[in-house]
């Protein structure tokens, strides 16, 4: 799998279907099981949905997949103001579970500033250790 393939996602809800399709095609070339691909696709949907909900609709995101030995990483880079995770406010009681869901669906979630502003999220799935 090439590490340099990037897919750009627009800020419209309809763009999510195209992003999921692209990610599925990328991940089917990896060693992940179908269930793990589904989990990463759901994590991507949650991350992009939250991005659309909390940023300007003109925000663009760049998706990239990297297979690194025993791990598959999905990177989501956007040009919105840097994301700072925190606890939900009283106004967000019905929501606020996005990060929890991401952690449940993946083995690792990292969020940090992008090189040129914005934020970069890395969702990681690791290959299970061989039970030798």
N, C-alpha and C positions, 0 to 999 in steps of 0.2 A: 504494500500500500504506500502510495506516495505521501510524504509528509508535507508537501507544498501545495496541496489542493485546498483552496479556500472557497467557501460559499458565502455570499453576502445576502443577508436577510433584511428586507425592508421592515418598516414599522407598522405594517397593516396586519391585522389578525389572519387574513387569508394566506399570508406569507409563511405561517407556521407549518402548513401542510407540506409546502415545498421543502422547508428546512428538515422536517422529519423524513421525507422521502430521500433527500440527499444523504442525511446521516445514516439511514438504514442501508443505503447502497455502499457507503464507505465502510460501515461496520461488518457487513456480510463478507468482506474481504479479510477480516481479522479472525482470530481464533475464538471469539466470543460465542457463547451459546445463544439461541434465539431468545431465551428468557432474559439474558443479560442485555441483549440488543434492545429488547422492549423496555427494560428498566432505564437504559441510557436515553432512549427516545422520550420516555415519560419525563425524565429529569430535564432534558433539553426543552421540552414543552413547558414545564413549570418555570424554568429559568427565563425563557423568552416571554412567556405570558406575564411574569412579574415585571420584566423590563418594559414591556408595552404598557402595563398598568401604571408604572411609576415614573415614566419618562415621556418626553415629547414624541409624538407619533413619527416625527421625521428621523428619529434615532435609527441608525443602521448598525447591524451587528455582523461581524465576520466570524464564521465557524471554521474550525480546523480540527482534524483528527490526527493523532500521532500514536503509533504503536511503538512501544518502548520496552522490548524484552518481555517482561511478565505483566505489562500494564497497557491499557488503552486509555488515552487522554482525549477528552473533547474540550476544546478551548472555545469560549464565547467572548469575543472582544467587542466592546461598543464604545461609542463616542459621547455617551451621556456623562453627567457629573459623576465622579467616583462614588461607588457604592460603599456605604458604611453600615454593616449589619448591626442591628440592635434589637431590643425587645419591641414588640408591637405596642403602639399607643392605645389608649382607651378607645379611640375612633376606629381601630383596626382589629378589634377583638375577633371578628368572624374570620379574619385572615391571619397572616403572620406565621403560617406553618410552612412556607415555601422552603426555607433553609432546612428545617427538620426533614421535610420530604426528600430534599436533595441528598441529605446525609443517609437517609434510609435506603435510597435507590442506588447509591454509589459507595465505593470504598473510601473515597476522599473527595472533599470539596475545598478548593482554595479560591479566594477572591482577593484581588489586589489591584493597585492602580496600573493602568496601561502605560506603555512607554511614551505615548504622545497624548496623554489625558485619557479620560474615560476609565473603564474598568475591564479587567480580564478575569473570567471565571474558568477554573479548570475542574472538570468532572472526571474522576478516575475510576476505572474498574480494573482490578488486579486478577491475574490468573491464579486459581487455587493451587496451593502447593501439592505436589504429587505425594500421595500417602505411602511412600516406600518404607 
